[in-house]
């Protein structure tokens, strides 16, 4: 159709510009005319910093002290969320999973499995949450179709759709598909059968397993198959004999599997495992949790995930254990910004807390509450069963907070009926020009190079540039994400597109100092996935041996202007305390 709207002109001058919006009624006669509306995302050249705390409010109340860093700008806010039950407290974690920006196989499962488990539990408790049901229907419809299409010919799944099948990932996917199938959602029988066949073919004698994490993965597979009614008591027995080599969370999963096949509850091995686990609990003022002797990187495990899995096992097999309220408290305190640190932590924490919520009866609380900031009321209300699954969001701008002394955030409630949880998050900004590179287990630096290989800070429209990121990994890294923002006036060249000339090579990721034979095997054992977007390029690697690496891709200068480039950042996706970032940069594109 004919368009009467002028084309927007992006990138005029130094700051860029846009043409005015067309006026309704202009054009042919007095009717409507065709128009095009374009949106232009704008990112602040500031580095966001977030600190937060979570907890529960006793009848005596709770006081939090909050201090704003002196270097913070006036941007940002203090956000406070009050949650009258776990049903409300888990919604932020579900929202985090729903909006997670990447979609590997594990993250696709984690988008809908906790949602499904929570929705089923609330339905059994006669608690309505229409929004949760709508999200569930969408995420399940999309997620199931992706997982079915991504299944490998051998019946399994890898971390990404194009990677070799993995026992842990396959078990996780199969559990989600079976849960959806049991809830009445359509899942092809052959998809389930092929996945079961893959797990059956991956068994080995536990005594012959060289690595302890293999035993943990076998315990997870036993748990999933037992949930489906496909448990093998004989194989579980051989794994039970090797229990001393397993992690705490592996023992919890094996206990769940043994209990499922022991229909008459005459076999005491599941309870024996729980006794062993209970004896290893760490008790502190913030609750009870478990810590593993070693980190099971291969199964994306953390101590918080272990604690959630243990809670799941105890809630099902020993729901009256007096330790459990302390475990719930520790998990709720362990949240950051209303959620946990990784997709695996969120998924397992939500699943475990959902089970506890069903058995604890905490949805019967009735009380009045109040939140004050420096003596002034920030919010107040009353809780009963009618609003038990609703969160209350409160907010104050950074500009409203005291800058040179601590701010007093106080929570009070009228009685000790039910539970009251809270999350307080201070989000502030630091000028990115004042932020230097930082190392927290990974070392990252970025260079923009001209065709002659020399570093440049400017280019002309049409120039092709190479962006090279150097990454130093002091120790073996697992499930690494490297995000590389590019200047807004450039665009990444994607060689996979049919419109891209063959002269441009693809993104390259490698290491120096290897002979051709070593390089061949290195590339075979280190599969990677690249995600090219408008504003950045992201690289994923499921395993990197300790060493120095370089990642290079090409961009084309396209829009004149002066651009501030955010730092490149690397992190371990399931262990976010290991990270590193480069410094920011200034880049200019001329006519």
C-alpha positions as CSV (number, residue, x, y, z in Angstrom):
1,X,0.0,0.0,0.0
2,X,1.0,3.6,-0.5
3,X,2.8,5.3,2.4
4,X,2.5,9.1,3.0
5,X,4.7,9.1,6.1
6,X,8.3,10.4,5.7
7,X,11.1,7.9,6.5
8,X,12.7,8.5,9.8
9,X,16.3,9.7,9.6
10,X,18.4,8.0,12.3
11,X,21.8,9.1,13.3
12,X,21.6,12.8,12.4
13,X,24.4,14.8,14.0
14,X,26.2,13.6,17.1
15,X,23.2,12.3,19.1
16,X,21.0,11.0,16.2
17,X,17.5,12.2,15.5
18,X,14.1,11.1,14.2
19,X,11.5,12.7,12.0
20,X,8.2,13.8,13.5
21,X,5.4,11.4,13.7
22,X,2.8,11.7,10.9
23,X,-0.5,13.4,11.8
24,X,-3.7,11.3,11.7
25,X,-5.9,12.6,8.9
26,X,-3.2,13.9,6.6
27,X,-3.0,12.4,3.1
28,X,-5.8,11.5,0.8
29,X,-9.0,13.3,1.8
30,X,-10.0,13.4,5.5
31,X,-9.6,9.7,6.1
32,X,-6.7,7.9,7.6
33,X,-3.4,7.5,5.8
34,X,-0.8,4.8,6.0
35,X,2.0,5.3,8.5
36,X,5.0,3.5,10.0
37,X,5.9,3.8,13.6
38,X,9.5,2.8,14.6
39,X,10.9,2.5,18.1
40,X,14.5,3.2,18.9
41,X,15.9,1.6,22.2
42,X,18.0,3.9,24.2
43,X,20.5,2.5,26.8
44,X,22.0,4.7,29.5
45,X,25.7,4.9,29.4
46,X,25.7,3.9,33.1
47,X,26.6,0.6,34.8
48,X,23.8,-0.6,36.9
49,X,24.6,-2.0,40.4
50,X,22.1,-3.9,42.4
51,X,22.3,-4.9,46.1
52,X,19.5,-6.4,48.0
53,X,18.3,-8.5,51.0
54,X,15.4,-10.8,51.7
55,X,13.9,-12.4,54.7
56,X,10.8,-13.1,56.8
57,X,9.2,-10.8,59.3
58,X,8.6,-12.2,62.8
59,X,6.0,-10.8,65.1
60,X,8.6,-8.6,66.7
61,X,9.3,-6.9,63.4
62,X,12.5,-6.5,61.2
63,X,14.8,-3.5,60.6
64,X,17.1,-3.1,57.6
65,X,19.7,-0.4,57.2
66,X,20.4,0.9,53.6
67,X,23.2,3.1,52.6
68,X,23.5,4.7,49.2
69,X,27.1,4.7,47.7
70,X,28.6,8.2,47.5
71,X,29.4,7.8,43.8
72,X,25.8,6.8,42.8
73,X,24.0,9.1,40.4
74,X,20.5,10.4,41.1
75,X,19.0,7.6,39.0
76,X,17.7,4.4,40.5
77,X,15.3,3.3,43.1
78,X,14.7,1.4,46.3
79,X,12.2,-1.3,45.6
80,X,10.4,-3.2,48.4
81,X,8.2,-6.2,47.8
82,X,6.0,-7.6,50.6
83,X,4.8,-11.2,50.1
84,X,2.2,-12.7,52.5
85,X,3.0,-16.3,51.5
86,X,5.3,-18.5,49.4
87,X,2.6,-18.4,46.7
88,X,3.3,-14.7,46.3
89,X,7.0,-14.9,47.0
90,X,7.7,-17.3,44.1
91,X,6.2,-15.1,41.4
92,X,9.3,-13.0,41.0
93,X,11.4,-16.1,40.3
94,X,8.8,-17.3,37.8
95,X,8.9,-13.9,36.1
96,X,12.7,-14.1,36.0
97,X,12.6,-17.5,34.3
98,X,9.9,-16.3,31.8
99,X,12.0,-13.3,30.7
100,X,15.5,-14.9,30.7
101,X,17.1,-13.6,27.5
102,X,18.6,-16.8,26.2
103,X,17.1,-20.2,25.2
104,X,19.3,-23.2,25.6
105,X,17.6,-26.5,26.3
106,X,17.9,-26.2,30.1
107,X,16.5,-22.7,30.1
108,X,13.6,-23.6,27.9
109,X,12.6,-26.3,30.4
110,X,13.1,-23.9,33.3
111,X,10.7,-21.4,31.7
112,X,7.7,-23.7,32.2
113,X,8.4,-26.6,34.6
114,X,8.4,-24.5,37.9
115,X,5.3,-22.7,36.5
116,X,3.6,-26.0,35.8
117,X,4.4,-27.4,39.3
118,X,3.2,-24.2,41.0
119,X,0.0,-23.9,39.0
120,X,-0.9,-27.6,39.8
121,X,-0.2,-27.0,43.5
122,X,-2.3,-23.9,43.7
123,X,-5.1,-25.7,41.9
124,X,-5.0,-28.4,44.5
125,X,-5.1,-25.7,47.2
126,X,-8.1,-24.0,45.6
127,X,-6.1,-20.8,45.0
128,X,-6.9,-19.1,41.7
129,X,-4.2,-17.3,39.8
130,X,-5.4,-16.5,36.2
131,X,-2.2,-14.7,35.2
132,X,-0.1,-17.8,36.1
133,X,-2.4,-20.0,34.1
134,X,-2.1,-17.7,31.0
135,X,1.7,-17.7,31.3
136,X,1.7,-21.4,31.7
137,X,-0.4,-22.0,28.6
138,X,1.9,-19.9,26.5
139,X,5.3,-21.1,27.8
140,X,4.2,-24.7,27.6
141,X,2.9,-24.4,24.1
142,X,6.2,-22.9,22.9
143,X,8.5,-24.9,25.1
144,X,7.1,-28.3,24.4
145,X,7.3,-27.8,20.6
146,X,10.9,-26.6,20.8
147,X,12.0,-29.5,23.0
148,X,10.3,-32.1,20.7
149,X,12.0,-30.5,17.7
150,X,15.4,-30.3,19.4
151,X,15.5,-34.0,20.4
152,X,18.6,-35.7,18.9
153,X,18.3,-38.9,16.9
154,X,19.7,-40.9,19.8
155,X,16.7,-39.8,21.9
156,X,18.6,-37.4,24.1
157,X,19.2,-33.6,24.4
158,X,22.3,-31.5,24.8
159,X,22.8,-28.1,26.4
160,X,21.9,-26.4,23.1
161,X,19.9,-28.0,20.3
162,X,22.9,-28.7,18.1
163,X,25.1,-30.4,20.8
164,X,25.8,-33.9,21.8
165,X,23.2,-35.6,24.1
166,X,23.9,-35.4,27.8
167,X,22.5,-37.6,30.6
168,X,21.7,-34.7,33.0
169,X,20.1,-32.5,30.4
170,X,18.1,-35.4,29.0
171,X,16.8,-36.3,32.5
172,X,15.7,-32.7,33.1
173,X,13.9,-32.5,29.8
174,X,12.2,-35.9,30.2
175,X,11.0,-34.9,33.7
176,X,9.4,-31.8,32.3
177,X,7.8,-33.6,29.4
178,X,6.4,-36.3,31.7
179,X,5.1,-33.7,34.1
180,X,3.3,-31.9,31.3
181,X,2.0,-35.2,29.9
182,X,0.6,-36.2,33.3
183,X,-1.1,-32.9,33.6
184,X,-2.9,-33.5,30.3
185,X,-0.8,-31.7,27.8
186,X,0.0,-33.4,24.5
187,X,3.4,-35.0,24.4
188,X,4.1,-37.6,21.7
189,X,4.6,-41.1,23.2
190,X,7.6,-41.7,20.9
191,X,9.4,-38.6,22.3
192,X,9.1,-40.0,25.8
193,X,10.0,-43.6,24.7
194,X,13.1,-42.4,22.8
195,X,14.3,-40.4,25.8
196,X,13.9,-43.4,28.1
197,X,15.8,-45.5,25.7
198,X,18.7,-43.0,25.7
199,X,18.9,-43.1,29.5
200,X,18.7,-46.9,29.5
201,X,21.6,-47.0,27.1
202,X,23.7,-44.6,29.2
203,X,23.8,-46.8,32.4
204,X,27.1,-48.2,33.7
205,X,28.0,-50.0,36.8
206,X,28.2,-47.3,39.6
207,X,31.4,-49.0,41.0
208,X,33.0,-48.4,37.6
209,X,32.2,-44.7,37.4
210,X,35.4,-42.8,37.8
211,X,33.8,-39.4,38.6
212,X,31.5,-38.7,41.5
213,X,29.4,-36.4,39.4
214,X,28.4,-39.3,37.1
215,X,26.8,-40.9,40.2
216,X,24.8,-37.7,40.8
217,X,23.6,-37.7,37.3
218,X,22.6,-41.4,37.5
219,X,20.6,-40.6,40.7
220,X,18.7,-37.8,38.8
221,X,18.0,-40.2,36.0
222,X,16.7,-42.8,38.5
223,X,14.5,-40.1,40.1
224,X,12.9,-39.1,36.8
225,X,12.3,-42.7,35.6
226,X,10.8,-43.6,39.0
227,X,8.4,-40.6,38.7
228,X,7.3,-42.1,35.4
229,X,6.8,-45.6,36.8
230,X,9.9,-46.8,35.0
231,X,12.2,-47.2,38.1
232,X,14.7,-50.1,38.2
233,X,15.1,-51.2,41.9
234,X,18.1,-53.4,41.0
235,X,20.1,-50.5,39.5
236,X,19.1,-48.2,42.3
237,X,20.6,-50.8,44.7
238,X,23.9,-50.8,43.0
239,X,24.0,-47.0,43.1
240,X,23.0,-47.0,46.8
241,X,26.1,-49.1,47.5
242,X,28.2,-46.2,46.2
243,X,26.3,-43.5,48.2
244,X,29.4,-42.4,50.1
245,X,30.9,-41.1,46.8
246,X,27.8,-39.1,45.9
247,X,27.0,-35.4,46.7
248,X,24.3,-34.5,49.2
249,X,21.8,-33.6,46.5
250,X,22.5,-36.9,44.7
251,X,21.6,-38.8,47.8
252,X,18.3,-36.8,48.1
253,X,17.4,-37.6,44.5
254,X,18.2,-41.3,45.1
255,X,16.1,-41.3,48.3
256,X,13.1,-40.0,46.3
257,X,13.6,-42.7,43.6
258,X,13.9,-45.5,46.2
259,X,10.8,-44.3,48.0
260,X,8.8,-44.2,44.7
261,X,9.6,-47.9,43.9
262,X,9.1,-49.0,47.5
263,X,5.3,-48.9,47.4
264,X,4.8,-50.7,50.7
265,X,7.4,-48.5,52.6
266,X,9.2,-51.6,53.9
267,X,12.7,-50.7,52.6
268,X,14.4,-48.3,55.0
269,X,17.1,-47.1,52.6
270,X,15.4,-43.9,51.6
271,X,15.0,-42.9,55.3
272,X,18.6,-43.9,55.9
273,X,19.7,-41.5,53.2
274,X,17.6,-38.7,54.8
275,X,19.2,-39.4,58.2
276,X,22.6,-39.1,56.7
277,X,21.6,-35.8,54.9
278,X,20.1,-34.3,58.1
279,X,23.3,-34.9,60.0
280,X,25.2,-32.7,57.5
281,X,22.9,-29.7,57.8
282,X,24.6,-26.3,58.6
283,X,22.6,-24.3,61.1
284,X,23.0,-20.5,61.4
285,X,21.0,-17.4,62.3
286,X,19.7,-17.2,58.8
287,X,18.4,-20.8,58.8
288,X,19.5,-24.3,57.7
289,X,21.3,-25.3,54.5
290,X,23.7,-27.8,53.0
291,X,27.2,-27.3,51.5
292,X,28.8,-29.8,49.1
293,X,32.5,-30.7,49.5
294,X,33.1,-30.1,45.8
295,X,31.1,-28.2,43.2
296,X,29.4,-30.4,40.6
297,X,30.0,-28.1,37.6
298,X,28.7,-30.7,35.2
299,X,25.2,-30.7,36.6
300,X,25.0,-26.9,37.2
301,X,24.8,-27.5,40.9
302,X,25.3,-24.9,43.7
303,X,24.8,-25.2,47.5
304,X,21.5,-23.3,47.1
305,X,20.3,-25.8,44.5
306,X,21.4,-28.7,46.8
307,X,19.4,-27.1,49.7
308,X,16.3,-26.8,47.5
309,X,16.6,-30.5,46.3
310,X,17.0,-31.6,49.9
311,X,13.9,-29.6,50.9
312,X,12.0,-31.3,48.1
313,X,13.0,-34.7,49.3
314,X,12.2,-34.0,53.0
315,X,8.8,-32.4,52.2
316,X,7.8,-35.5,50.4
317,X,9.3,-38.2,52.6
318,X,9.5,-36.6,56.0
319,X,7.3,-33.5,56.0
320,X,7.1,-33.1,59.8
321,X,10.8,-32.8,60.3
322,X,11.4,-29.7,62.6
323,X,14.4,-28.7,60.4
324,X,12.2,-27.8,57.4
325,X,11.0,-24.3,58.5
326,X,14.6,-23.3,58.9
327,X,15.5,-24.5,55.4
328,X,12.6,-22.5,54.0
329,X,13.8,-19.4,55.8
330,X,17.4,-19.9,54.4
331,X,16.1,-20.3,50.9
332,X,13.9,-17.1,51.1
333,X,16.8,-15.1,52.6
334,X,19.0,-16.4,49.8
335,X,17.1,-14.5,47.1
336,X,18.5,-11.5,45.3
337,X,15.9,-9.0,44.0
338,X,13.1,-11.4,44.7
339,X,14.7,-14.4,42.9
340,X,17.7,-16.7,43.0
341,X,20.9,-16.4,41.0
342,X,20.5,-18.9,38.2
343,X,17.8,-20.7,36.2
344,X,18.6,-24.0,38.0
345,X,18.4,-22.4,41.4
346,X,15.1,-20.7,40.6
347,X,13.6,-23.8,39.1
348,X,14.5,-26.1,42.0
349,X,13.8,-23.5,44.7
350,X,10.3,-22.9,43.3
351,X,9.6,-26.6,43.0
352,X,10.7,-27.3,46.5
353,X,8.9,-24.3,48.1
354,X,5.8,-25.2,46.2
355,X,5.8,-28.6,47.9
356,X,6.4,-27.1,51.3
357,X,3.6,-24.6,50.8
358,X,1.2,-27.5,50.1
359,X,2.1,-29.3,53.2
360,X,2.6,-26.5,55.7
361,X,-0.8,-24.8,55.7
362,X,0.8,-21.3,55.6
363,X,-2.0,-20.0,53.4
364,X,-4.2,-19.5,56.5
365,X,-2.5,-16.3,57.8
366,X,-4.5,-13.2,58.9
367,X,-2.6,-10.0,60.1
368,X,-2.0,-6.3,59.5
369,X,1.3,-5.1,58.3
370,X,3.3,-1.8,57.8
371,X,6.5,-0.7,56.1
372,X,8.2,2.6,57.1
373,X,11.3,4.3,55.6
374,X,13.1,6.7,57.9
375,X,10.0,6.9,60.1
376,X,7.6,7.7,57.2
377,X,5.0,5.2,56.1
378,X,6.0,3.5,52.8
379,X,3.0,1.1,52.7
380,X,0.5,-0.7,54.9
381,X,-2.3,-3.3,54.5
382,X,-4.0,-6.4,55.7
383,X,-3.6,-10.0,54.8
384,X,-6.1,-12.8,54.7
385,X,-6.8,-15.8,52.4
386,X,-8.4,-13.6,49.7
387,X,-5.0,-11.9,48.9
388,X,-2.6,-14.5,50.1
389,X,-1.0,-15.0,46.6
390,X,-0.7,-11.2,45.8
391,X,2.6,-9.3,46.1
392,X,2.7,-5.7,47.3
393,X,5.3,-3.5,45.5
394,X,6.6,-0.3,47.2
395,X,9.2,2.1,45.8
396,X,11.2,5.2,46.7
397,X,13.6,7.0,44.3
398,X,17.4,7.2,45.1
399,X,17.0,11.0,45.1
400,X,14.6,10.6,48.0
401,X,17.0,8.6,50.2
402,X,19.5,9.9,52.7
403,X,23.0,10.1,51.1
404,X,25.4,10.4,54.0
405,X,23.8,8.2,56.6
406,X,22.0,4.9,56.7
407,X,18.3,4.7,55.8
408,X,16.0,2.8,58.2
409,X,13.6,0.4,56.5
410,X,11.3,-1.2,59.1
411,X,8.8,-4.0,58.7
412,X,6.1,-4.7,61.3
413,X,3.1,-7.0,61.6
414,X,0.2,-7.4,64.1
415,X,0.7,-11.1,65.0
416,X,2.5,-14.3,64.1
417,X,-0.3,-15.9,62.1
418,X,1.0,-17.2,58.8
419,X,4.1,-15.8,57.2
420,X,5.3,-12.4,55.9
421,X,8.3,-12.4,53.5
422,X,10.0,-9.3,52.0
423,X,12.6,-8.4,49.5
424,X,14.4,-5.0,49.5
425,X,16.5,-4.1,46.4
426,X,18.6,-0.9,45.9
427,X,19.3,-0.3,42.2
428,X,21.6,2.5,41.5
429,X,23.9,3.6,38.6
430,X,27.5,4.5,38.3
431,X,28.8,6.5,35.3
432,X,30.3,3.9,32.9
433,X,33.2,6.3,32.0
434,X,34.4,6.0,35.6
435,X,34.2,2.2,35.6
436,X,37.3,0.2,35.0
437,X,37.8,-3.4,34.1
438,X,37.2,-5.8,36.9
439,X,38.2,-9.4,37.5
440,X,36.1,-11.8,39.7
441,X,37.6,-15.1,38.4
442,X,37.6,-14.2,34.7
443,X,39.7,-11.6,32.9
444,X,38.1,-9.8,29.9
445,X,39.4,-7.2,27.5
446,X,38.1,-5.9,24.2
447,X,39.7,-4.4,21.1
448,X,38.2,-3.0,17.9
449,X,40.5,-3.5,15.0
450,X,40.8,-2.0,11.4
451,X,41.4,-4.2,8.4
452,X,45.2,-3.8,8.9
453,X,44.9,-5.3,12.5
454,X,45.5,-2.0,14.3
455,X,43.3,-0.9,17.2
456,X,41.0,2.0,16.2
457,X,38.5,4.3,18.0
458,X,36.8,5.6,14.8
459,X,35.8,4.4,11.4
460,X,33.9,5.6,8.3
461,X,30.5,4.4,7.1
462,X,31.0,1.2,5.2
463,X,34.2,0.1,7.0
464,X,34.4,-3.5,8.2
465,X,35.9,-3.9,11.6
466,X,37.0,-6.8,13.7
467,X,35.9,-7.0,17.4
468,X,38.3,-9.1,19.4
469,X,37.7,-10.1,23.0
470,X,40.5,-11.7,25.0
471,X,39.4,-14.0,27.8
472,X,41.6,-15.5,30.4
473,X,40.2,-18.4,32.4
474,X,42.5,-19.2,35.4
475,X,40.7,-22.5,36.2
476,X,38.3,-24.8,34.2
477,X,35.1,-23.0,33.4
478,X,31.7,-24.5,32.9
479,X,28.7,-23.1,31.0
480,X,30.3,-19.8,30.2
481,X,28.5,-16.8,28.7
482,X,30.4,-14.0,27.0
483,X,28.4,-10.8,26.1
484,X,30.1,-8.3,23.8
485,X,28.1,-5.0,23.3
486,X,29.0,-3.3,20.0
487,X,28.8,0.5,19.0
488,X,25.2,1.5,18.3
489,X,26.4,2.9,14.9
490,X,27.6,-0.5,13.8
491,X,25.9,-3.8,13.0
492,X,27.3,-7.3,13.4
493,X,27.9,-9.3,10.2
494,X,26.2,-12.6,10.4
495,X,27.7,-15.0,7.8
496,X,24.8,-17.4,8.2
497,X,22.5,-15.0,6.3
498,X,22.0,-15.6,2.6
499,X,22.4,-11.8,2.1
500,X,25.9,-11.8,3.5
501,X,28.8,-12.0,1.1
502,X,31.0,-15.1,1.3
503,X,34.1,-12.9,1.8
504,X,33.2,-12.5,5.4
505,X,34.2,-15.2,7.8
506,X,32.2,-16.4,10.7
507,X,32.9,-15.6,14.4
508,X,36.0,-17.3,15.5
509,X,36.8,-18.6,19.0
510,X,40.1,-20.3,19.7
511,X,43.4,-20.3,21.6
512,X,46.9,-19.7,20.6
513,X,49.8,-22.1,20.9
514,X,48.1,-25.4,19.7
515,X,49.3,-27.5,16.8
516,X,46.7,-28.4,14.2
517,X,46.0,-31.8,15.7
518,X,45.5,-30.3,19.2
519,X,43.3,-27.6,17.6
520,X,41.1,-30.3,15.9
521,X,40.4,-32.1,19.2
522,X,40.0,-28.8,21.1
523,X,37.3,-27.7,18.7
524,X,35.6,-31.2,18.9
525,X,35.4,-31.2,22.7
526,X,34.5,-27.5,23.1
527,X,31.2,-26.9,21.2
528,X,30.0,-23.4,21.3
529,X,26.8,-21.4,20.4
530,X,26.7,-17.9,19.1
531,X,23.8,-15.5,19.4
532,X,24.0,-12.4,17.3
533,X,21.7,-9.5,18.2
534,X,21.3,-5.8,17.2
535,X,23.2,-4.5,20.2
536,X,25.6,-7.3,21.1
537,X,27.0,-10.7,20.3
538,X,26.8,-13.5,22.8
539,X,29.0,-16.6,23.0
540,X,28.2,-19.7,25.0
541,X,30.7,-22.5,25.8
542,X,29.7,-25.5,27.9
543,X,33.3,-26.2,29.0
544,X,36.5,-24.3,28.8
545,X,39.8,-25.7,30.1
546,X,42.0,-23.2,31.9
547,X,43.8,-21.0,29.5
548,X,43.7,-17.9,27.3
549,X,41.2,-17.5,24.5
550,X,40.3,-15.0,21.8
551,X,36.8,-14.4,20.3
552,X,36.6,-12.4,17.1
553,X,33.7,-11.3,14.9
554,X,33.1,-8.6,12.4
555,X,30.9,-5.5,12.4
556,X,30.2,-2.9,9.7
557,X,30.0,0.8,10.4
558,X,26.7,2.1,9.3
559,X,25.4,5.2,11.0
560,X,27.5,8.4,11.7
561,X,27.8,9.5,15.3
562,X,29.7,9.3,18.5
563,X,28.9,6.2,20.5
564,X,29.6,5.0,24.0
565,X,30.1,1.2,24.2
566,X,29.2,-0.7,27.3
567,X,31.8,-3.1,28.8
568,X,32.1,-6.7,27.6
569,X,31.2,-9.2,30.3
570,X,31.9,-12.9,30.9
571,X,30.3,-15.0,33.6
572,X,29.5,-18.6,34.4
573,X,25.8,-18.8,33.9
574,X,25.1,-21.2,36.8
575,X,27.8,-19.8,39.1
576,X,27.3,-16.0,38.7
577,X,29.8,-15.1,41.4
578,X,32.5,-16.0,38.8
579,X,32.7,-13.1,36.3
580,X,34.8,-10.4,34.7
581,X,34.3,-7.3,32.6
582,X,36.3,-5.0,30.3
583,X,36.3,-1.3,30.5
584,X,33.8,0.8,28.4
585,X,34.9,2.6,25.2
586,X,34.1,5.6,23.0
587,X,33.7,5.0,19.3
588,X,33.1,7.4,16.4
589,X,31.6,6.7,13.0
590,X,32.1,9.4,10.3
591,X,30.7,9.9,6.8
